[in-house]
Amino acid sequence: MKDNLVFCAECRNDVAYTVTKEKMNGTLKGEFYEYIGKIARCAECEKEIYVAEMNDYNLKALYDVYREKNGIIALGKVLEIPGKYSIGKRPLSLLLGWGEQTFSRYCDGDIPSKQYSEILQRIYDDPYYYNRILEQNKDNLKTTTAYEKSKRKLNSILGIDSDSKSKIDLVIGYLLNQCEDVTPLALQKALYYIQGFYYAFYKKFIFSDDCEAWIHGPVYREIYNRYSGYRFDPIEKAENFDVSVFSVSEKAILDSVVKNLCCYSGKVLEWFTHSESPWIETRGDLSVDVSSDRIVDKEMIGSYFIAVKEKFDMLTPADIKVYAQKMFEEM
């Protein structure tokens, strides 16, 4: 077919050609590399001829070798990220605080710096890391649509129910309806334990919100802001709450936390969380009186509470009682 013909300088005519793979070498960023490329040869005279597709293939092969030897994320993975998290190239650049066209250039084949490559590799490998970036930098996005679309996809990856964005409000309503004298501090810790134990038993999180490792334990910032006016006083009790909004499994966890953990004061529950690895590891080397907005990875929370469930041979949510009693005894 004529479309498959290219010009041969030797034959002075458009000719068909054959393609073979051969060992090649090239220089990139001042370094010498060997790679397997493709060479096109005239079907008539067998001289090497220029074919744009072969040139592009060889350039990509050289770049791939460079990426592999220098620990740079593969182009294929870069191209998968927007689809994996349902986010456009430009919004992703904005989310990361880069120039608007930076990620697009990487999709076109430009090689990212080592620092940017490590960020992209971690985003590709770790949805929880991407979730932290999405929540911390969502104000960088020009529209809420980009955030909401990506968040829905991310929730699907993490096994969070699609309607879970408002679930934390329902959980709070239930706690304020069922518990007596719930202070803002106690509420924060109850939410944390509900999140952790729900994952331990059902392998998914009951709500999507992230908590931060504050001085007084895990805290859900938006919830803190909502009830901060109560300070050390109990939050007003919720009346006429419809418990039918929860599934049987959800209610089992809620009831057990209410019965076995909400019977303790907020300060006691604070001590519990200060003895647990998610808060300790997130705080790192920070001194006890230093404020922090570090997000406690949900993966870390999930792993910890799964380990707790296994250690205490918990068969049903009612067995949370054993853990609560053990923690109290160790104070």
Residue, then its C-alpha position, 0 to 999 in steps of 0.5 A: m500500500k502506498d501509505n506504507l512507502v517511504f522515500c529512499a535516498e539511495c533509490r530516489n523513490d518511495v519504497a517498501y521497507t523491512v524492520t529489524k531489531e538491533k542493539m543500539n547506543g545513545t547518550l542522554k543527559g551526558e550518560f551513555y546507554e545501550y538499548i534494543g531499537k528498530i531499524a528500517r531498511c529499503a526493500e530494494c537496496e537494503k540501505e537504512i532509511y528514515v521512518a518517523e515511527m522507528n525514530d520515535y520507537n528508538l527514542k522511547a527505548l532510550y528513555d526507558v533504559y534511562r528511567e530504569k537505570n536511574g529509578i525514574i517512574a516508567l512512562g506507562k505508569v505515568l499515563e495510568i495515573p489520571g485514569k486510575y484516580s479519575i483526574g485530568k492532567r492539568p488538575l493533577s498538576l495543580l493538586l501537586g502544586w506544579g505548573e499547570q502543564t508539568f504533568s502533561r509534559y511527563c505524559d508526552g514523554d518528558i522525564p521528571s526529576k528524581q523528586y517528582s518521579e518519587i512523588l508520582q511513583r508513590i501516588y501510583d503505588d499508594p492510594y492512601y498517599y494520593n488521598r492525603i494529597l487530595e484532601q490537603n491540596k483540594d483548594n488548589l483545584k479550580t472547581t469542586t467537580a474535579y475533586e468530587k470525581s476523583k474522590r468517588k473513584l478513590n473511595s471505590i479503590l479504598g472500599i469506602d461506600s459511595d455515600s460515606k461522605s455524609k456517614i460521619d455526620l450520621v455516626i455523630g448523630y447516633l453517638l449524641n443520641q445514645c451517649e450521655d455527656v459526650t464532650p468534644l474530646a470524647l466524641q473525637k476518640a469515639l469516631y476514631y475507634i468506630q472507624g478502626f474497629y469497623y475496618a477490623f471486622y469488615k475490611k472497609f472504612i465506615f466514613s471517608d474523613d481523615c483524622e490528624a495526630w493532634i496533641h490530645g490524640p486523633v482529631y477530625r478537624e472539621i468536626y473539631n471546628r464544628y463543636s469547639g465552642y463546647r470546649f470541655d462541656p458535653i455536646e447537646k444531646a441529639e433527639n429522635f435519631d433514626v437508627s434505621v440509616f445504619s446496616v446491621s454490621e454498622k450498628a453492631i460496631l456503633d453499639s459496642v463502642v458506645k457500650n465499651l468505650c464511651c463509658y470512659s471519659g475523653k481524657v481516658l480515651e486520649w490516654f488509650t490513643h496515646s498508647e497506640s501505634p497509629w498516633i505514635e508513629t504519625r507524631g514521630d519525633l514531635s514532643v508531646d506539646v507540639s501541634s501537628d496537622r499530620i494525617v494518620d494514614k487510614e492504612m495504618i489505622g486499619s492495620y493496627f485494628i486488624a492486629v488488635k482483633e487478631k491479638f484478642d481473638m475477637l469474634t464479634p464486635a461485642d469482644i471490643k470490651v476485652y480490648a477496652q478493659k485491657m487498656f484501662e487496666e494498663m493506665 
